[in-house]
Structures are given as structure tokens and as C-alpha cells.
Amino acid sequence: MESRTDIRPRTLELHELTAKYLLAYFNTEMRINRITRAAASDWRAALAKGKLTHTTHPVEATACIHVRNAKVMFNHAVRDDLILFNPFDRLKSNASEPDKDWRYVTRDELKKLFNACPTKSWCLLLALCRLAGLRQGEALSLPWSRIDWDAHRLEVIAEKTGRRRIVPIEPELYNILLEAFETANERELLIIPSESIVDSNLWRDFGVICKRAGLNRWEKWCQVLRKNCETDWAQKYPQYVVSVWIGHDIKVSAQYYLQVPEQLYKQVSGSDLQHTDTNCPKESKTAKEAEV
């Protein structure tokens, strides 16, 4: 753990939590070369059942995260010739197919959320996530200097990888950003001032906003807004381009993000059209006359 100076603080916290669960199960006296694949499998089962996390329900997704971390840790041990093989290398570390039945937020609903926001900072946060597909941390740390006002583009630095990507600014978001810029403090570097939103209160405050807007609050609200943005873009632009704008691999888009909108089903079936006759199709008068 002390040698991992190459990962983000949040990732390091997760590795430390994995180490905590390993120590809780195997105890500090067991040498790592005595951990068998069978023992590693038992550790994973205990994690998935919530025995180590002290939960009352299965936590398969959590188990997958910690198995991946354990694989990384023990791969380092193999590399350093401390053990001959990685006892965790055959364990399942990918969660099952994700549920794509997430909340689609229409533009009308988004306007309701904007109107219910207590501050301009909250409006900017929702707009950047829903209309530009930014992650929560990316939106909160985005400086004014990263906006190209002439080209209508944002320069975003990914939290996890540090990679740079260019995101287009659609007209509605452009107007929101321009209005905020004209009234911003000249000494304020960030689009969303750091003191204007408290990270620890985001979930609570978002719930208040939803209540004011007359909407039901949904889980993982920021990630869902980001998924909304990608789904909208995917209907208009090539997917490889959309994945670049969103900031992840095209396979991730297909597996975790994209949802088939209800409107497309209606569009293909023709059920979005106004029908004056809802009964089964009848033969035309001309056809009947032809029979006679």
C-alpha cells in the first residue's frame, strides 16, 4: 500500500478498504504464501454475503470491486517473488449485466429542476452533468479558463486517468454558462465556486430540489444525468464520437450507459402518430367494390 503512489486518493481508499477486509478474514498472522485459491474463494463468498461489510443483504457488486483490488495487490506480490501464484486470479471480479432501467430525465423535467435549484451553482452542476455529460467531480472542478467561448467547447480533464477531452457546448448550456459568467466574481476561478456546494450534502440537497420540482428522487443522480446526456447524443451522432465526448470506451457505453428510449419504439411502430381509427385495419372501399 505504501508503494502505490500512482493512483488517485479515492482509489487508494478503496484499496485500503480491501486490505482491511483481507486482514479481517485472514488475520495478521497468516503469511500471504499460505493463502490458497480455496481460501480466497471463501473470502469472496464472505464478502458477497455481507459478512465482512456487516450488511444484511448480498453485495455482489462490492465483492467484485474488492476482488479486483485483491488481484492487483497479489499480482504485485507475484512480481516481487513473494508468492508463486495469485490465489485470487480465478475469482469472478466483474458484476453481472447492469440494469439499464435508469431514470430518463426529459428537458421539461430538467427545467423544473433548474427552477427548483436554491442557488446558481446547483443549476450549473445539473446543467453540466445533463447537457455536457460531465462527472460530478469534473463539473465541480471545472475552471472558467477551460471554456472556448468562440468554438462552443469545454476542455475537460478526466478524474481517473487525467486524460484531456473536448466536449461540445450545446446552445442551452451555452446560455446558462454565459449568464453565470457575466455575473461571476472576477477573482473566482471555478465555474462552480468551491464554497457554494458542500460535497457531503449533495444527496440531501438534491432530494430537496426534486421535492420542490415535484419529481421523485432517483439513485446515483449525477451518473444518471450523465447517462441521459449520452443517450440523447447517441441518437444524433456516431457512437465513437459520443464516447470520446463522454470520456470512456465505446464498450463501456454499450454495457453501462446507453438506454433504448421509449420514443424510438413508438417511432418505429408508428404508435406515436395520431390515429383516428383505433380498430384493426379495414379493407378500403375500392377493394370491396373490386370484389363485387
QUIJOCOR-V358561 format. One record per residue. N is the residue number from 0. RES is the residue in one letter. OMEGA is omega as a letter, one per 20 degrees, with the letter a starting at -180 (NA if undefined). NEAR is the number of other C-alpha atoms within 8 Angstrom. D_FIRST is the distance of its C-alpha to the first C-alpha in whole Angstrom. Layout:
n: <N & N>
res: <RES & RES>
omega: <OMEGA & OMEGA>
near: <NEAR & NEAR>
d_first: <D_FIRST & D_FIRST>
//
This chain:
n: <0 & 1 & 2 & 3 & 4 & 5 & 6 & 7 & 8 & 9 & 10 & 11 & 12 & 13 & 14 & 15 & 16 & 17 & 18 & 19 & 20 & 21 & 22 & 23 & 24 & 25 & 26 & 27 & 28 & 29 & 30 & 31 & 32 & 33 & 34 & 35 & 36 & 37 & 38 & 39 & 40 & 41 & 42 & 43 & 44 & 45 & 46 & 47 & 48 & 49 & 50 & 51 & 52 & 53 & 54 & 55 & 56 & 57 & 58 & 59 & 60 & 61 & 62 & 63 & 64 & 65 & 66 & 67 & 68 & 69 & 70 & 71 & 72 & 73 & 74 & 75 & 76 & 77 & 78 & 79 & 80 & 81 & 82 & 83 & 84 & 85 & 86 & 87 & 88 & 89 & 90 & 91 & 92 & 93 & 94 & 95 & 96 & 97 & 98 & 99 & 100 & 101 & 102 & 103 & 104 & 105 & 106 & 107 & 108 & 109 & 110 & 111 & 112 & 113 & 114 & 115 & 116 & 117 & 118 & 119 & 120 & 121 & 122 & 123 & 124 & 125 & 126 & 127 & 128 & 129 & 130 & 131 & 132 & 133 & 134 & 135 & 136 & 137 & 138 & 139 & 140 & 141 & 142 & 143 & 144 & 145 & 146 & 147 & 148 & 149 & 150 & 151 & 152 & 153 & 154 & 155 & 156 & 157 & 158 & 159 & 160 & 161 & 162 & 163 & 164 & 165 & 166 & 167 & 168 & 169 & 170 & 171 & 172 & 173 & 174 & 175 & 176 & 177 & 178 & 179 & 180 & 181 & 182 & 183 & 184 & 185 & 186 & 187 & 188 & 189 & 190 & 191 & 192 & 193 & 194 & 195 & 196 & 197 & 198 & 199 & 200 & 201 & 202 & 203 & 204 & 205 & 206 & 207 & 208 & 209 & 210 & 211 & 212 & 213 & 214 & 215 & 216 & 217 & 218 & 219 & 220 & 221 & 222 & 223 & 224 & 225 & 226 & 227 & 228 & 229 & 230 & 231 & 232 & 233 & 234 & 235 & 236 & 237 & 238 & 239 & 240 & 241 & 242 & 243 & 244 & 245 & 246 & 247 & 248 & 249 & 250 & 251 & 252 & 253 & 254 & 255 & 256 & 257 & 258 & 259 & 260 & 261 & 262 & 263 & 264 & 265 & 266 & 267 & 268 & 269 & 270 & 271 & 272 & 273 & 274 & 275 & 276 & 277 & 278 & 279 & 280 & 281 & 282 & 283 & 284 & 285 & 286 & 287 & 288 & 289 & 290 & 291>
res: <M & E & S & R & T & D & I & R & P & R & T & L & E & L & H & E & L & T & A & K & Y & L & L & A & Y & F & N & T & E & M & R & I & N & R & I & T & R & A & A & A & S & D & W & R & A & A & L & A & K & G & K & L & T & H & T & T & H & P & V & E & A & T & A & C & I & H & V & R & N & A & K & V & M & F & N & H & A & V & R & D & D & L & I & L & F & N & P & F & D & R & L & K & S & N & A & S & E & P & D & K & D & W & R & Y & V & T & R & D & E & L & K & K & L & F & N & A & C & P & T & K & S & W & C & L & L & L & A & L & C & R & L & A & G & L & R & Q & G & E & A & L & S & L & P & W & S & R & I & D & W & D & A & H & R & L & E & V & I & A & E & K & T & G & R & R & R & I & V & P & I & E & P & E & L & Y & N & I & L & L & E & A & F & E & T & A & N & E & R & E & L & L & I & I & P & S & E & S & I & V & D & S & N & L & W & R & D & F & G & V & I & C & K & R & A & G & L & N & R & W & E & K & W & C & Q & V & L & R & K & N & C & E & T & D & W & A & Q & K & Y & P & Q & Y & V & V & S & V & W & I & G & H & D & I & K & V & S & A & Q & Y & Y & L & Q & V & P & E & Q & L & Y & K & Q & V & S & G & S & D & L & Q & H & T & D & T & N & C & P & K & E & S & K & T & A & K & E & A & E & V>
omega: <a & a & a & r & a & a & a & r & a & r & r & r & r & r & r & r & r & r & r & r & r & a & a & a & a & a & a & a & a & r & a & r & r & r & a & r & r & r & r & r & r & r & r & r & r & r & a & r & r & a & a & a & r & r & a & a & a & a & a & a & r & r & a & r & a & r & r & r & r & r & r & a & a & r & r & r & r & a & a & r & r & r & a & a & r & a & a & a & a & a & r & a & r & a & r & a & a & r & a & r & a & a & r & a & a & r & r & r & r & r & r & r & r & a & a & a & a & a & r & r & r & r & r & a & r & a & a & r & a & a & r & r & a & r & a & a & r & a & a & a & a & r & r & a & a & r & r & a & a & a & a & a & r & r & a & r & a & a & a & a & a & a & a & r & a & a & r & r & r & a & a & r & r & a & r & r & a & r & r & a & a & a & a & r & a & a & a & a & a & r & r & a & a & a & a & r & r & a & a & a & a & a & r & a & r & r & r & r & r & a & r & a & a & a & r & r & r & a & r & a & a & r & r & r & r & r & r & a & a & r & r & a & a & r & a & a & r & a & a & r & a & a & r & r & a & r & r & a & a & r & r & r & a & a & a & a & a & r & r & a & r & a & r & r & a & a & a & a & a & a & r & r & r & r & r & r & a & r & r & a & r & r & a & a & a & a & a & r & r & r & r & NA>
near: <5 & 4 & 4 & 7 & 5 & 4 & 7 & 7 & 6 & 6 & 8 & 10 & 8 & 10 & 11 & 9 & 8 & 11 & 9 & 8 & 10 & 10 & 9 & 8 & 8 & 8 & 8 & 5 & 5 & 8 & 6 & 6 & 8 & 6 & 10 & 8 & 8 & 6 & 8 & 11 & 10 & 8 & 10 & 11 & 8 & 10 & 14 & 13 & 10 & 13 & 9 & 9 & 7 & 6 & 7 & 5 & 6 & 8 & 10 & 10 & 9 & 9 & 12 & 12 & 10 & 11 & 13 & 9 & 11 & 11 & 11 & 8 & 8 & 11 & 9 & 8 & 10 & 12 & 7 & 7 & 7 & 8 & 10 & 7 & 5 & 10 & 10 & 12 & 6 & 5 & 8 & 6 & 9 & 7 & 8 & 4 & 5 & 7 & 6 & 8 & 5 & 6 & 6 & 7 & 8 & 6 & 6 & 6 & 9 & 9 & 8 & 9 & 12 & 9 & 7 & 10 & 10 & 6 & 6 & 8 & 10 & 10 & 11 & 12 & 12 & 11 & 11 & 12 & 17 & 12 & 11 & 15 & 15 & 11 & 10 & 10 & 7 & 12 & 12 & 12 & 9 & 11 & 9 & 8 & 6 & 9 & 10 & 10 & 6 & 4 & 5 & 11 & 11 & 11 & 11 & 11 & 9 & 11 & 7 & 5 & 5 & 7 & 6 & 8 & 11 & 9 & 11 & 9 & 11 & 9 & 6 & 6 & 12 & 10 & 8 & 10 & 9 & 8 & 8 & 9 & 8 & 6 & 6 & 7 & 5 & 5 & 4 & 8 & 9 & 11 & 12 & 13 & 11 & 8 & 5 & 7 & 11 & 8 & 5 & 5 & 8 & 9 & 7 & 7 & 8 & 9 & 9 & 8 & 12 & 13 & 10 & 8 & 10 & 6 & 8 & 6 & 9 & 6 & 5 & 6 & 8 & 10 & 10 & 12 & 14 & 15 & 11 & 12 & 13 & 14 & 13 & 8 & 9 & 11 & 6 & 6 & 8 & 7 & 8 & 7 & 8 & 12 & 13 & 10 & 11 & 11 & 8 & 8 & 8 & 9 & 6 & 9 & 11 & 8 & 9 & 9 & 11 & 12 & 7 & 6 & 7 & 6 & 7 & 8 & 8 & 10 & 9 & 7 & 7 & 7 & 8 & 8 & 5 & 5 & 5 & 4 & 4 & 5 & 4 & 4 & 4 & 4 & 6 & 6 & 6 & 6 & 8 & 9 & 7 & 6 & 5 & 4>
d_first: <0 & 4 & 5 & 5 & 9 & 11 & 11 & 13 & 12 & 13 & 11 & 8 & 10 & 11 & 8 & 7 & 11 & 11 & 9 & 11 & 14 & 13 & 13 & 16 & 18 & 17 & 17 & 15 & 18 & 18 & 16 & 15 & 18 & 20 & 19 & 22 & 22 & 24 & 22 & 19 & 22 & 23 & 20 & 20 & 24 & 23 & 21 & 24 & 26 & 24 & 24 & 20 & 21 & 24 & 26 & 30 & 29 & 28 & 24 & 24 & 23 & 20 & 20 & 19 & 17 & 14 & 16 & 15 & 11 & 12 & 13 & 11 & 8 & 11 & 13 & 10 & 11 & 15 & 15 & 14 & 17 & 15 & 17 & 20 & 19 & 17 & 18 & 17 & 19 & 22 & 22 & 23 & 20 & 23 & 25 & 29 & 31 & 30 & 33 & 35 & 37 & 36 & 38 & 40 & 41 & 44 & 46 & 48 & 45 & 43 & 46 & 46 & 43 & 43 & 46 & 44 & 42 & 42 & 41 & 41 & 37 & 37 & 39 & 37 & 34 & 36 & 38 & 35 & 33 & 37 & 38 & 36 & 33 & 30 & 27 & 27 & 25 & 27 & 30 & 29 & 27 & 30 & 32 & 36 & 36 & 34 & 38 & 40 & 43 & 46 & 44 & 43 & 39 & 36 & 33 & 30 & 26 & 24 & 21 & 18 & 20 & 21 & 24 & 28 & 31 & 34 & 35 & 39 & 41 & 43 & 46 & 46 & 42 & 44 & 46 & 44 & 42 & 45 & 46 & 43 & 43 & 46 & 46 & 42 & 42 & 42 & 39 & 37 & 35 & 33 & 35 & 34 & 34 & 30 & 32 & 35 & 32 & 30 & 27 & 26 & 30 & 30 & 31 & 33 & 35 & 35 & 37 & 40 & 40 & 41 & 43 & 45 & 45 & 47 & 44 & 42 & 38 & 36 & 32 & 29 & 32 & 30 & 29 & 33 & 34 & 32 & 34 & 37 & 37 & 36 & 39 & 41 & 40 & 40 & 44 & 45 & 43 & 42 & 38 & 36 & 37 & 36 & 33 & 32 & 34 & 31 & 28 & 27 & 28 & 32 & 31 & 28 & 32 & 34 & 31 & 30 & 32 & 36 & 38 & 42 & 44 & 47 & 49 & 49 & 50 & 53 & 54 & 54 & 56 & 58 & 58 & 57 & 61 & 63 & 66 & 69 & 70 & 67 & 69 & 69 & 70 & 74 & 76 & 78 & 81 & 82 & 81 & 83 & 86 & 85 & 85 & 89>
//
